[in-house]
Amino acid sequence: MADKRYTPREMPMINERIRFPTVRLLDSDSAQIGIMSSREALQLAEEKELDLVLMSDKADPPVCKIIDYGKHKFEQEKKAKEAKKKQHTVDVKEVKMRYKIEEHDYNVRLSQAQRFIKAGDKVKAIVTFRGREIQHSSLAEVLLKRMANDMKELAEVQQRPKREGRNMTMFLAPKK
């Protein structure tokens, strides 16, 4: 793994980089040691063969902790990875059909949309028109409203059927 290079602003505030005259010092168990000069705090950290790490510069006086910085950084990265794993990104899945769709095909599209909604994704239902079919946009709107009605237990309509060029679209989102 490549070593990360820091610009001076991004450098972690540890040991000699802490320039505050006084700091509130915590030990590795988060027990308060007290308020002292940053030099004294650094000496305490060096005696324990650990690092003096700035935890909060917003406090008055700034809060520092005596810990192993490498271990601390590793723990933070581990927590960030865990949080990212648990995140669910909501995707928009598309279900395309024509307004002259047969019943079985409609049921297949409906079951696809239900599967997407149950997975926590949004669904964009699209009815496409070819040639003169665009004159029958009212039939497409009826079809989309039927789909919204069939899915009302699982999903709510986020955007009503709307014509966009040669398509008519409707958005469905999972119910909260």
C-alpha positions in Angstrom: 0.0 0.0 0.0 1.3 3.4 -0.9 2.3 5.8 1.9 -0.2 8.6 2.1 1.5 12.0 1.8 -0.1 14.9 3.7 -0.1 18.6 2.9 0.8 20.7 6.0 -2.9 21.5 6.7 -3.9 17.8 6.6 -1.2 16.6 8.9 -2.5 14.9 12.0 -2.2 17.0 15.2 0.1 14.8 17.2 3.0 15.3 19.5 5.1 18.4 18.6 2.5 19.7 16.1 0.2 20.6 19.0 0.9 24.3 19.5 -1.6 25.2 22.3 -0.1 26.6 25.5 -2.4 24.6 27.8 -4.4 21.4 27.1 -6.9 19.2 28.9 -5.2 15.8 29.1 -6.9 12.4 29.0 -5.2 9.1 29.4 -5.8 6.1 27.2 -8.9 5.0 29.2 -10.4 8.5 28.7 -9.9 9.3 32.4 -9.1 13.0 33.0 -5.6 13.7 34.1 -6.1 17.5 34.2 -5.2 20.8 32.6 -1.5 21.3 31.9 0.9 22.8 29.4 1.3 21.0 26.2 5.1 20.4 26.9 4.2 18.6 30.2 1.6 16.5 28.4 4.1 15.6 25.7 6.6 14.5 28.3 4.0 12.3 30.0 3.2 10.7 26.6 6.8 10.1 25.9 7.3 8.5 29.3 4.5 6.0 28.5 6.0 5.5 24.9 2.7 6.7 23.4 1.6 9.7 21.3 -0.1 12.9 22.4 -3.1 13.3 20.0 -5.4 16.3 19.7 -9.0 15.1 20.0 -10.8 18.4 20.0 -9.4 21.9 19.3 -12.9 23.5 19.7 -13.0 23.0 23.4 -11.5 25.5 25.9 -8.8 24.4 26.6 -8.2 21.9 23.7 -8.6 18.2 24.6 -5.6 15.9 24.0 -5.3 12.2 24.7 -2.3 9.9 25.3 -2.8 7.0 23.0 -1.0 4.9 20.3 -1.8 7.0 17.2 -1.2 4.2 14.7 -3.7 2.0 16.6 -6.2 4.9 16.9 -6.0 5.6 13.2 -6.5 1.9 12.4 -9.6 1.8 14.6 -11.1 4.9 12.9 -10.6 3.4 9.5 -12.1 0.1 10.6 -15.2 2.0 12.0 -15.5 3.9 8.7 -15.4 0.7 6.7 -18.1 -0.9 8.9 -20.4 2.2 8.5 -19.9 2.1 4.8 -20.8 -1.6 4.6 -24.1 -1.0 6.5 -25.1 1.8 4.2 -27.7 1.0 1.6 -27.6 3.2 -1.5 -31.1 3.6 -3.1 -30.9 2.9 -6.8 -33.5 3.7 -9.4 -34.5 0.5 -11.2 -36.4 0.8 -14.5 -39.4 -1.3 -15.6 -40.2 -0.7 -19.3 -43.3 -1.7 -21.1 -45.7 -0.6 -24.0 -49.2 0.5 -23.5 -50.5 -2.5 -25.5 -49.0 -5.0 -23.0 -50.5 -8.4 -22.5 -51.7 -9.5 -19.1 -48.9 -12.0 -18.4 -46.2 -9.5 -19.5 -47.8 -6.9 -17.2 -47.7 -9.3 -14.3 -44.0 -10.0 -15.0 -43.2 -6.3 -14.9 -45.3 -5.9 -11.8 -43.4 -8.7 -10.0 -40.1 -7.1 -11.0 -41.2 -3.8 -9.7 -42.3 -5.4 -6.4 -39.0 -7.2 -6.0 -37.1 -3.9 -6.6 -39.3 -2.1 -4.0 -38.9 -4.9 -1.4 -35.1 -4.5 -1.9 -35.4 -0.8 -0.9 -34.9 0.6 -4.4 -37.0 3.2 -6.2 -38.8 2.1 -9.4 -39.1 4.1 -12.6 -42.0 2.7 -14.6 -41.7 3.7 -18.3 -44.2 3.2 -21.1 -42.7 3.8 -24.5 -44.5 4.9 -27.7 -43.5 4.2 -31.3 -44.7 6.2 -34.3 -48.4 7.1 -34.0 -48.9 5.3 -30.7 -48.2 8.6 -29.0 -51.8 9.6 -29.7 -52.9 7.0 -27.1 -51.0 8.5 -24.2 -54.2 8.3 -22.1 -54.1 4.5 -22.3 -50.5 4.6 -21.0 -51.5 6.8 -18.1 -54.3 4.3 -17.3 -51.7 1.5 -17.3 -49.3 3.3 -15.0 -52.1 4.2 -12.6 -53.1 0.5 -12.6 -49.5 -0.4 -11.7 -49.5 2.2 -8.9 -52.8 0.8 -7.6 -51.5 -2.8 -7.7 -48.5 -1.8 -5.7 -50.1 0.5 -3.1 -49.4 -1.9 -0.2 -45.6 -1.7 -0.9 -45.0 1.6 -2.6 -46.1 5.1 -2.9 -46.2 7.2 -6.0 -43.3 9.7 -5.9 -44.1 11.3 -9.3 -47.4 10.9 -11.1 -47.4 9.7 -14.7 -45.7 12.4 -16.8 -45.0 12.5 -20.6 -41.4 13.1 -21.6 -41.0 13.0 -25.3 -41.8 9.5 -26.6 -42.1 8.1 -23.1 -44.4 8.3 -20.1 -42.8 7.8 -16.8 -43.9 7.4 -13.2 -41.7 7.0 -10.0 -42.5 4.7 -7.2 -40.7 4.7 -3.8 -40.9 2.2 -0.9 -43.4 3.1 1.8 -41.7 4.3 5.0 
